[in-house]
């Protein structure tokens, strides 16, 4: 699931129209449409607003937001999957090394 799909699902479950959610987020309805279709990224601070509106764990929203950022960087790379595996190993190593 992408962040855009998650936002659309949350909005529809809450019975909100795009214009209503866009207003609450302080963005345009057209921009929200592009966010929901994974054509535009949200700002990280908008995740807090979504968390407050929909009572969705901020960690889930942040993970999806970050995944979208990573995907936008590697999507056209031939070695994307192997690079992501190396990055995962680096994160695991640094987490263990730093005791987190």
Buried (B, 14 or more C-beta within 10 A) or exposed (E): EBBBEBBBBBBEEEEBEBEBBBBBBEBEEEBBBBBBEBEBBBEEEBBEBBBEBBEBEEEBBBEBBEEBEBEEEBEEEEEBEEBBEEEEEEEEEEEEEEEE
